Amino acid sequence: MNKVAVVTGGAAGIGLAVVEGLMAENYTVYSLDIQQGPTGEWIGCDVTSADAVNSAITQILEKEERIDALVCNAGIHFSSTIENTSEADFDRVININVKGAYHAIRACLPTMKDAKNGSIVLLGSDQCTVAKNNSFAYNLSKHAIASMAKTTALDYAKYNIRANAVCAGTTETPLYHKAIDAYCDRSGADKAAVHAEEGKLQPLGRIAQPEEIANLVVFLASDKASFITGSLHAVDGGYTAQ
């Protein structure tokens, strides 16, 4: 019987690469997303709603009777200082990036506890550990993800449930292009030049591809990482080593 994985935000970008990577390892993969991706099982789900997430997980368990891995990937980017972040924008970032993961983890823990087995991987960022300019709400949300990985790991180790965070560096995804486009619209900068500069900021001289992040996520979800929990894993081309 195939293992079962749930990926929030699995329709595009890193989430889609994770879905594909898990499927290549013979997982049955369910994507919880407001959009349908090109592969995997899809359940339309707004992760900001606890009811929607609980309903989706119930559907999966009725069919599969197990969840071996949960990947909390759903998230949005938002650039602004604290003064220029409206309460509505702040709530939107926290509701998707933090509460979305909170809802998914709470929904999956009971079945993982019963099985005395499970792996939870949270998609963090280089901003789990460092700050960046103009990134008040987003940075706060990613520090929260790092905390969630550590505290969940400690609280549920006795059930053989592992929790880790993958701290991705700048990655070429639809989210990345949306952020760059918004910056160029505001500033009048040339997109090709901005993209090149982003690459130069990384010691390896380029930004990541989604599959490079997904490779580590799939590893951490697997039994090959059976003694790894409570850890933050940088996949950032050396950015946070500077």
Beta strands, then each sheet from edge to edge (+ up, - down):
strand 1: 4-8
strand 2: 28-33
strand 3: 41-44
strand 4: 69-72
strand 5: 118-123
strand 6: 161-168
strand 7: 232-235
sheet 1: 3+ 2+ 1+ 4+ 5+ 6+ 7+
end
